[in-house]
Amino acid sequence: MKQLQKLGKAMMLPVAALPICGILMGLGYALAPAVMGAEGATTGAAYTIGFLLIKAGSALIDNMAWLFAVGAAVGLADDHDGTAGLAGLVSFLMMQTLLNPGVVSAVRTLEEGSVDYIAFSKIAGNSFIGILAAIIGATCYNKFKGTQLPDWLAFFSGKRFVAIATGLASIIVSVILVFVWPIIFGVLVALGNGIVSLGGVGAGIYAFLNRLLIPTGLHHALNNVFWFDTIGLGDLSNYWAGKTSADVGWSLGMYMSGFFPCMMFGIPGAALAIVKNAKNKKAAIGLVVSAAICAFICGVSEPFEFGFMFLCFPLYVVYAALFGVFTIITYYVGFRGGFCFSAGATDLIFSSSLPAAAKTWIIIPLGIAAFIVFFVVFDFAIRKFDLKTPGREVENEKVESEKTITPKNNDYTALASAILEGVGGKDNVTGLDYCATRLRFEVKDSTTVKEKEIKAAGAAGVIRPSKTTCQVIIGPKVQFVYDEVKKLM
């Protein structure tokens, strides 16, 4: 679980490069629809500018696997060093070449047109291979960055050895994938076809599983099946390529559209319910309101989700189910929108001019319904089952201590110092990481963790998933606190 969560956090780095694609391609299509096959002028200044904007945006969309290979590798590296990114790229280029159908056919029988042949033909630019390359590159970096070789090979010591180790590991993984990849591909095809055959209900099942897998990070693997061209679907890539449902075998946009009403309006409704039922409203507002605004504008939902999923997981399951329900509703009412980054207002605005967009005005009634339903469900569940959502934890006694710190003027150093002392000092910390909203400590002795002092310092809450781990909830600006804690350590 820890490693999967680390992968999910590392994926945020390359994914953060994608919003510019949506803006550029949306503007470009508005200026030059003919570039994507729609009717419109094919000459003039507007066409030229639009053409350039579309091509600039597609430069990242078409090479998304490269972004994952480099960006996620840097995110997975212990010290986020760029050498890990180079290692990820080395692994990706090597596996992409070795798993090409022309190369594989020299190792094993591969008939053109067979399922196995099709499987390997999907390797080029495959996002899954990009993520796998990032894992290989980062793992080799973390393990071999301090390697010392004999004097006559000293030039290749340390970080210079990482690329060599990555290359050798990538060859081994490629040989394994020569025989395993067709099996994986077949399972993904079966899953995809099974859900696709269910139409709108299948889209709802996908949306439910997408949210449910967020804590493990496995939602990225599921997204590759439906959003990108891993098994021949590619709802996202085909949508932004300017295609329509007539060009593909499904209602284009159906695996993205249902997220818009939930993220833009459902999450704010749920946030309002959490604030309404909070005992410590200040803490609740500080954590969930900014997260709700973030979800509405750019579709980033993790700050909200990670704020309550571990506090009351049953409610998170209900939350995921609501995504599935609204995705089914969205499918049948005919609303179609797409996102390049995530299902927020920004992507909706820029995707509404693409050919596959349909009935985008319905987002208003859908959004109002989502806001009400999410609010009512969360409000009822919190009150009925006394769920410990943010702000409803056991009331803290005031801590009379000189160490109690209330951060002012963005004084992250003071907050970091108080938190580090609250978890028992740097000598008690064996590991430190962070996710979307919280610091994740690994500690030697959990009995030395002082929750009251940590909360009094300004943290929104403290969670102890196990005897050797401690999570301190900060909010969307957690990285700044993390940086200061690292300096203090």
C-alpha positions as CSV (number, residue, x, y, z in Angstrom):
1,M,0.0,0.0,0.0
2,K,2.8,2.4,0.9
3,Q,4.6,1.9,-2.4
4,L,1.3,2.2,-4.4
5,Q,0.6,5.5,-2.6
6,K,4.1,6.7,-3.4
7,L,3.5,5.9,-7.1
8,G,0.2,7.8,-7.1
9,K,1.9,10.8,-5.6
10,A,4.8,10.6,-8.1
11,M,2.3,10.5,-11.0
12,M,1.1,14.0,-10.0
13,L,4.4,15.5,-11.3
14,P,4.0,14.5,-15.0
15,V,0.2,14.9,-14.9
16,A,0.7,18.5,-13.8
17,A,2.2,19.1,-17.3
18,L,-1.0,18.2,-19.0
19,P,-3.3,21.2,-18.3
20,I,-1.4,23.3,-20.8
21,C,-2.4,20.8,-23.4
22,G,-6.1,21.4,-22.8
23,I,-5.7,25.1,-22.9
24,L,-3.6,25.2,-26.1
25,M,-5.7,22.6,-28.0
26,G,-9.0,24.1,-26.8
27,L,-7.9,27.6,-28.0
28,G,-6.4,26.2,-31.2
29,Y,-9.6,24.3,-32.1
30,A,-11.7,27.4,-31.5
31,L,-9.5,29.3,-34.0
32,A,-8.9,26.5,-36.5
33,P,-11.5,23.7,-36.3
34,A,-10.4,22.4,-39.7
35,V,-7.2,21.2,-38.2
36,M,-9.2,18.5,-36.4
37,G,-11.4,17.7,-39.3
38,A,-14.4,20.0,-38.7
39,E,-15.7,22.6,-41.1
40,G,-13.8,25.8,-41.2
41,A,-11.2,27.9,-43.0
42,T,-7.9,26.3,-43.9
43,T,-6.0,29.6,-44.5
44,G,-5.5,32.9,-42.8
45,A,-3.9,34.1,-39.5
46,A,-6.5,32.5,-37.2
47,Y,-6.0,29.1,-38.9
48,T,-2.2,29.4,-38.7
49,I,-2.3,30.4,-35.0
50,G,-4.8,27.7,-34.2
51,F,-2.8,25.1,-36.1
52,L,0.4,26.0,-34.1
53,L,-1.5,25.9,-30.7
54,I,-3.0,22.5,-31.5
55,K,0.3,21.0,-32.5
56,A,2.0,22.5,-29.4
57,G,-0.7,20.9,-27.2
58,S,-0.6,17.5,-29.0
59,A,3.2,17.4,-28.5
60,L,2.6,16.4,-24.9
61,I,-0.6,14.4,-25.4
62,D,1.0,12.3,-28.1
63,N,4.1,11.7,-25.9
64,M,2.4,11.2,-22.6
65,A,4.2,8.0,-22.0
66,W,7.5,9.9,-22.1
67,L,6.2,12.3,-19.5
68,F,5.3,9.4,-17.2
69,A,8.7,7.7,-17.7
70,V,10.7,10.8,-16.8
71,G,8.4,12.7,-14.4
72,A,7.2,9.7,-12.3
73,A,10.8,8.5,-12.1
74,V,11.9,11.8,-10.6
75,G,8.9,11.7,-8.2
76,L,9.8,8.2,-7.1
77,A,13.4,8.9,-6.5
78,D,14.3,9.3,-2.8
79,D,15.8,12.7,-3.3
80,H,13.8,13.6,-6.5
81,D,17.1,13.9,-8.5
82,G,17.0,14.4,-12.2
83,T,19.3,11.4,-12.7
84,A,16.3,9.2,-12.0
85,G,14.4,10.9,-14.8
86,L,17.2,10.1,-17.2
87,A,17.1,6.5,-16.0
88,G,13.3,6.3,-16.6
89,L,13.8,7.6,-20.1
90,V,16.6,5.0,-20.7
91,S,14.3,2.2,-19.6
92,F,11.4,3.4,-21.7
93,L,13.4,3.7,-24.9
94,M,14.9,0.3,-24.4
95,M,11.7,-1.5,-23.6
96,Q,9.8,0.3,-26.4
97,T,12.4,-0.9,-28.9
98,L,12.8,-4.5,-27.5
99,L,9.0,-5.0,-27.4
100,N,8.4,-3.8,-30.9
101,P,6.6,-6.5,-32.9
102,G,9.4,-6.6,-35.4
103,V,12.0,-7.4,-32.7
104,V,9.7,-9.7,-30.8
105,S,9.0,-11.8,-33.9
106,A,12.7,-12.6,-34.0
107,V,12.4,-14.2,-30.5
108,R,9.1,-15.9,-30.7
109,T,6.4,-16.8,-33.3
110,L,4.3,-13.7,-33.9
111,E,1.8,-13.8,-36.8
112,E,0.7,-10.4,-38.1
113,G,-3.0,-9.8,-37.2
114,S,-3.0,-12.2,-34.2
115,V,-3.9,-11.0,-30.7
116,D,-0.3,-11.3,-29.6
117,Y,0.8,-9.1,-32.5
118,I,-1.8,-6.5,-31.7
119,A,-0.7,-6.6,-28.1
120,F,2.9,-5.7,-29.0
121,S,1.8,-3.1,-31.6
122,K,0.3,-1.2,-28.7
123,I,3.7,-0.9,-26.9
124,A,4.8,2.2,-28.8
125,G,3.9,5.2,-26.7
126,N,2.0,3.0,-24.2
127,S,1.5,4.8,-20.9
128,F,1.7,1.6,-18.9
129,I,5.2,1.0,-20.3
130,G,6.0,4.6,-19.4
131,I,5.0,4.1,-15.8
132,L,6.8,0.8,-15.6
133,A,9.9,2.4,-17.0
134,A,9.6,5.1,-14.3
135,I,9.5,2.4,-11.6
136,I,12.5,0.6,-13.0
137,G,14.5,3.8,-13.4
138,A,13.7,5.2,-10.0
139,T,14.3,1.8,-8.3
140,C,17.7,1.5,-9.9
141,Y,18.6,5.1,-9.0
142,N,17.6,4.6,-5.3
143,K,19.6,1.3,-5.1
144,F,22.7,2.1,-7.2
145,K,23.3,5.9,-6.9
146,G,26.0,5.3,-4.3
147,T,27.7,2.4,-6.1
148,Q,31.5,2.4,-5.8
149,L,33.5,0.6,-8.5
150,P,37.2,-0.3,-8.7
151,D,39.6,2.5,-9.6
152,W,39.9,1.5,-13.2
153,L,36.1,1.8,-13.5
154,A,35.7,4.7,-11.2
155,F,34.4,7.0,-13.9
156,F,31.2,4.9,-13.9
157,S,30.7,5.0,-10.2
158,G,27.8,6.6,-8.3
159,K,25.0,8.2,-10.3
160,R,26.8,7.3,-13.6
161,F,26.2,3.7,-12.9
162,V,22.5,4.2,-12.6
163,A,21.9,4.2,-16.4
164,I,23.9,1.0,-16.8
165,A,22.0,-0.8,-14.1
166,T,18.7,0.5,-15.5
167,G,19.6,-0.8,-19.0
168,L,20.4,-4.3,-17.7
169,A,17.2,-4.3,-15.6
170,S,15.1,-3.1,-18.6
171,I,16.5,-6.0,-20.8
172,I,15.4,-8.5,-18.2
173,V,12.0,-7.0,-17.8
174,S,11.6,-6.8,-21.6
175,V,12.3,-10.6,-21.9
176,I,9.7,-11.3,-19.2
177,L,7.2,-9.1,-20.9
178,V,7.7,-10.9,-24.3
179,F,5.8,-13.7,-22.7
180,V,3.7,-12.0,-20.0
181,W,2.5,-8.9,-21.9
182,P,0.1,-10.8,-24.2
183,I,-1.5,-12.3,-21.1
184,I,-1.8,-8.9,-19.4
185,F,-3.2,-7.4,-22.6
186,G,-5.7,-10.2,-22.8
187,V,-7.0,-9.6,-19.3
188,L,-7.3,-5.8,-19.9
189,V,-9.1,-6.4,-23.2
190,A,-11.5,-8.8,-21.4
191,L,-12.1,-6.2,-18.6
192,G,-12.5,-3.4,-21.1
193,N,-14.8,-5.3,-23.4
194,G,-16.9,-6.5,-20.5
195,I,-17.5,-3.0,-19.2
196,V,-17.9,-1.5,-22.7
197,S,-20.6,-4.1,-23.5
198,L,-22.6,-2.7,-20.6
199,G,-22.9,0.8,-22.1
200,G,-23.8,3.5,-19.6
201,V,-23.8,1.0,-16.7
202,G,-20.3,-0.1,-17.6
203,A,-19.2,3.6,-17.6
204,G,-20.7,3.9,-14.1
205,I,-18.8,0.8,-12.9
206,Y,-15.6,2.2,-14.3
207,A,-16.2,5.6,-12.5
208,F,-16.9,3.8,-9.2
209,L,-13.7,1.7,-9.5
210,N,-11.7,4.7,-10.6
211,R,-12.5,6.5,-7.3
212,L,-12.4,3.4,-5.1
213,L,-8.8,2.7,-6.2
214,I,-7.5,6.2,-5.5
215,P,-6.0,5.1,-2.1
216,T,-4.0,2.4,-3.7
217,G,-2.9,4.2,-6.8
218,L,-4.2,1.4,-9.0
219,H,-6.7,3.8,-10.6
220,H,-3.8,4.7,-13.0
221,A,-3.8,1.2,-14.4
222,L,-7.6,1.3,-14.9
223,N,-7.4,4.8,-16.5
224,N,-4.9,3.4,-19.1
225,V,-7.6,0.9,-20.2
226,F,-10.3,3.5,-20.9
227,W,-8.6,6.9,-21.4
228,F,-5.6,5.9,-23.4
229,D,-5.1,3.5,-26.3
230,T,-3.9,0.5,-24.3
231,I,-6.5,-1.9,-25.6
232,G,-8.0,0.1,-28.5
233,L,-10.3,2.4,-26.6
234,G,-8.6,5.7,-25.8
235,D,-11.6,7.8,-24.8
236,L,-9.4,10.8,-23.8
237,S,-6.8,10.6,-26.6
238,N,-9.5,10.1,-29.3
239,Y,-11.6,12.9,-27.9
240,W,-8.7,15.4,-28.0
241,A,-7.7,14.2,-31.4
242,G,-10.9,15.8,-32.7
243,K,-12.7,12.5,-33.5
244,T,-16.4,11.9,-32.9
245,S,-18.4,8.8,-31.9
246,A,-18.8,8.0,-35.6
247,D,-15.0,7.4,-35.8
248,V,-14.8,5.0,-32.8
249,G,-16.9,2.1,-31.5
250,W,-18.4,3.8,-28.5
251,S,-20.0,7.1,-27.4
252,L,-16.9,9.2,-27.3
253,G,-16.4,11.0,-24.0
254,M,-18.6,8.6,-22.0
255,Y,-15.7,7.6,-19.7
256,M,-14.9,11.2,-18.8
257,S,-18.2,13.1,-18.9
258,G,-19.6,11.7,-15.6
259,F,-16.7,13.1,-13.6
260,F,-17.6,16.8,-14.3
261,P,-20.8,17.1,-12.3
262,C,-19.2,15.2,-9.4
263,M,-16.0,17.1,-9.2
264,M,-17.3,20.5,-10.0
265,F,-20.5,20.4,-7.9
266,G,-20.6,17.1,-6.0
267,I,-17.4,17.7,-4.0
268,P,-18.4,21.2,-3.0
269,G,-21.8,19.8,-1.8
270,A,-20.0,17.1,0.2
271,A,-17.6,19.7,1.6
272,L,-20.5,21.9,2.8
273,A,-22.0,18.8,4.6
274,I,-18.6,18.2,6.3
275,V,-18.4,21.8,7.4
276,K,-22.0,21.9,8.6
277,N,-21.5,18.9,10.9
278,A,-18.0,19.8,12.1
279,K,-17.4,20.6,15.8
280,N,-14.3,22.4,14.9
281,K,-15.6,24.4,11.9
282,K,-12.4,26.4,11.5
283,A,-10.3,23.2,11.0
284,A,-12.9,21.8,8.6
285,I,-13.2,24.9,6.6
286,G,-9.4,25.2,6.3
287,L,-9.2,21.7,5.0
288,V,-12.2,21.0,2.7
289,V,-13.2,24.4,1.3
290,S,-10.0,25.2,-0.5
291,A,-10.0,21.6,-1.7
292,A,-13.6,22.0,-3.0
293,I,-12.6,25.2,-4.9
294,C,-9.6,23.3,-6.3
295,A,-11.9,20.5,-7.5
296,F,-14.3,22.9,-9.1
297,I,-11.7,24.9,-11.0
298,C,-9.2,22.3,-12.2
299,G,-10.7,18.9,-11.2
300,V,-8.0,18.1,-8.6
301,S,-10.0,16.0,-6.1
302,E,-7.2,14.3,-4.1
303,P,-6.9,17.1,-1.5
304,F,-10.6,16.6,-0.6
305,E,-10.5,12.8,-0.9
306,F,-7.4,12.2,1.2
307,G,-8.9,14.5,3.8
308,F,-11.5,12.0,4.8
309,M,-11.0,8.6,3.2
310,F,-8.8,7.2,6.0
311,L,-10.9,8.9,8.7
312,C,-14.1,7.1,7.5
313,F,-13.5,4.7,4.6
314,P,-17.2,3.5,4.5
315,L,-18.2,7.1,3.6
316,Y,-15.5,7.1,0.9
317,V,-17.1,3.9,-0.6
318,V,-20.4,5.7,-0.8
319,Y,-18.6,8.7,-2.3
320,A,-17.2,6.5,-5.0
321,A,-20.6,5.0,-5.6
322,L,-22.1,8.4,-6.2
323,F,-19.5,9.0,-9.0
324,G,-20.8,5.8,-10.6
325,V,-24.4,6.8,-10.3
326,F,-23.9,10.2,-11.8
327,T,-21.7,8.8,-14.6
328,I,-24.7,6.5,-15.6
329,I,-27.1,9.5,-15.5
330,T,-24.7,11.6,-17.5
331,Y,-24.4,8.9,-20.2
332,Y,-28.2,8.6,-20.7
333,V,-28.9,12.4,-20.7
334,G,-26.4,12.8,-23.5
335,F,-23.9,15.2,-21.9
336,R,-20.5,14.8,-23.3
337,G,-17.4,16.6,-22.2
338,G,-13.7,15.7,-22.1
339,F,-10.7,16.6,-20.0
340,C,-7.0,16.7,-20.8
341,F,-6.1,17.1,-17.1
342,S,-9.1,16.5,-15.0
343,A,-12.9,17.2,-14.8
344,G,-12.9,20.8,-13.7
345,A,-14.4,24.0,-15.1
346,T,-11.2,24.8,-17.0
347,D,-11.1,21.6,-19.0
348,L,-14.9,21.8,-19.6
349,I,-14.7,25.3,-21.1
350,F,-11.8,24.4,-23.4
351,S,-13.2,20.9,-24.4
352,S,-16.7,22.2,-25.2
353,S,-15.5,23.4,-28.7
354,L,-14.3,20.0,-29.8
355,P,-16.4,17.8,-32.2
356,A,-17.3,15.1,-29.6
357,A,-18.7,17.6,-27.1
358,A,-22.5,17.4,-26.7
359,K,-25.2,19.2,-24.6
360,T,-22.6,20.8,-22.4
361,W,-25.3,23.2,-21.1
362,I,-26.7,20.2,-19.2
363,I,-23.8,20.6,-16.7
364,I,-26.0,23.2,-14.9
365,P,-28.9,21.0,-14.0
366,L,-26.6,18.0,-13.5
367,G,-24.4,20.1,-11.3
368,I,-27.2,21.3,-9.2
369,A,-28.5,17.8,-8.7
370,A,-25.0,16.5,-7.8
371,F,-24.5,19.3,-5.3
372,I,-27.8,18.5,-3.6
373,V,-27.4,14.7,-3.6
374,F,-23.7,14.7,-2.4
375,F,-24.7,17.2,0.4
376,V,-27.8,15.2,1.5
377,V,-26.0,11.8,1.5
378,F,-22.9,13.1,3.3
379,D,-25.0,15.1,5.8
380,F,-27.2,12.0,6.6
381,A,-24.3,9.6,6.8
382,I,-22.2,11.8,9.1
383,R,-25.0,12.5,11.5
384,K,-26.5,9.0,11.4
385,F,-23.3,7.1,12.0
386,D,-21.4,9.8,13.8
387,L,-18.5,9.6,11.3
388,K,-15.3,11.3,12.2
389,T,-14.9,13.6,9.2
390,P,-12.5,16.6,9.4
391,G,-13.5,18.7,12.3
392,R,-15.4,16.0,14.1
393,E,-12.5,14.3,15.8
394,V,-12.5,14.2,19.6
395,E,-12.3,17.8,20.8
396,N,-8.8,18.7,21.8
397,E,-7.9,20.1,25.2
398,K,-5.9,23.3,24.9
399,V,-2.2,22.7,25.2
400,E,-0.5,24.9,27.7
401,S,3.1,24.8,26.3
402,E,5.7,27.3,25.2
403,K,6.1,25.1,22.1
404,T,2.5,25.7,20.9
405,I,2.8,27.6,17.6
406,T,0.2,29.2,15.4
407,P,1.7,29.8,12.0
408,K,1.4,33.4,10.8
409,N,2.5,35.0,7.5
410,N,3.1,31.6,5.9
411,D,5.7,30.7,8.5
412,Y,6.2,27.1,7.4
413,T,9.5,26.8,9.3
414,A,7.8,27.4,12.6
415,L,5.0,24.9,11.8
416,A,7.6,22.3,10.6
417,S,9.6,22.7,13.7
418,A,6.6,22.2,16.0
419,I,5.4,19.2,14.0
420,L,8.8,17.6,14.0
421,E,9.1,18.0,17.8
422,G,5.5,16.7,18.1
423,V,6.4,13.4,16.4
424,G,9.3,12.9,18.8
425,G,12.1,14.8,17.1
426,K,14.3,13.8,14.2
427,D,15.9,10.9,16.1
428,N,12.4,9.3,16.3
429,V,11.8,9.6,12.5
430,T,12.9,6.8,10.3
431,G,11.1,7.9,7.1
432,L,9.3,11.0,5.7
433,D,7.1,11.5,2.7
434,Y,4.0,13.5,1.7
435,C,0.9,13.1,-0.4
436,A,-1.7,15.5,-1.6
437,T,-2.6,16.8,1.8
438,R,-0.5,15.2,4.5
439,L,2.9,14.5,5.9
440,R,3.7,10.8,6.2
441,F,6.1,9.9,9.0
442,E,7.6,6.6,9.9
443,V,8.6,6.6,13.5
444,K,10.5,4.3,15.9
445,D,8.3,4.9,18.9
446,S,4.7,6.0,18.3
447,T,4.1,6.6,22.0
448,T,6.3,9.8,21.8
449,V,4.0,11.3,19.2
450,K,2.1,14.3,20.8
451,E,-1.1,14.8,18.9
452,K,-2.4,17.7,20.9
453,E,0.8,19.7,20.4
454,I,0.8,18.9,16.7
455,K,-2.8,20.1,16.3
456,A,-2.2,23.2,18.5
457,A,0.7,24.1,16.1
458,G,-1.8,24.5,13.3
459,A,-2.1,21.0,11.7
460,A,-5.7,20.0,10.7
461,G,-5.4,16.5,12.3
462,V,-3.2,13.5,13.1
463,I,-3.8,9.9,11.9
464,R,-2.0,6.8,13.0
465,P,-2.5,4.0,10.5
466,S,-0.1,1.7,12.3
467,K,2.3,1.5,15.3
468,T,5.2,2.8,13.2
469,T,3.4,5.4,11.0
470,C,2.0,8.8,11.7
471,Q,0.2,11.1,9.2
472,V,-0.2,14.8,9.9
473,I,-2.9,16.5,7.8
474,I,-1.8,19.9,6.5
475,G,-3.8,20.6,3.3
476,P,-2.9,21.5,-0.3
477,K,0.3,23.4,0.8
478,V,1.8,20.3,2.4
479,Q,4.9,20.4,0.2
480,F,6.1,23.6,1.7
481,V,5.9,22.1,5.2
482,Y,7.6,19.0,4.0
483,D,10.5,21.0,2.5
484,E,11.0,22.7,5.9
485,V,10.9,19.5,7.9
486,K,13.5,17.9,5.5
487,K,15.8,20.9,6.1
488,L,15.4,20.5,9.9
489,M,16.2,16.8,9.7
